[in-house]
Amino acid sequence: MIRHLLLLIALGNIGFGIWVMIEPRMVIDQMLKWQGSEPYSGVLSSASLGEMRALMGGLVAMLGVVTLRALWNPAYAAWLQPMAWCYLGTALARGSSLFLDGGSYSRYTIISAAIEGGTALLLGVHSQRMLREAEQELEEDDEEYDEEYEDEDEELE
């Protein structure tokens, strides 16, 4: 169940990241609308659009890609822990904005912070499960290895 929720979140991040990279102006307008802000009427420089593409597009898409890569492979389970910290950081930064900037709270901000915080928790839990499973498999392999060589030692005696 956790893995499937994380799969949906990862795919959503990849899709959102691609959307931002293709249409950053549209994303800015949509996010302002969701937040209840006035439409942006200024001019965005190429550098500003590049920054938007990099941080909101590239970084968010890669959060999704790395999460997707690590979900089913125990060899990459340790990757999920730093990913959880990244999501927690975005949730805390978004939440701090609610307190530091004051004013009315946007439903968008609250929902986003809850999703990011929840994702951090799910990634942490899933990572711990996968690491525990990998450790148990390693211990079982060690026991089989030890038993195999104990049998050979007994045969030699």
Protein Blocks (a to p, Z undefined) as FASTA:
>chain_A
ZZmmmmmmmmmmmmmmmmmmmmmmlmmmmmmmmnopacdfbdcdfklmmmmmmmmmmmmm
mmmmmmmmmmmmmklmmmmmmmmmmmmmmmmmmmmmmmmngpaddfklmmmmmmmmmmmm
mmmmmmmmmmmmmmmmmmmmmmmmmmmmmmmmmmmZZ
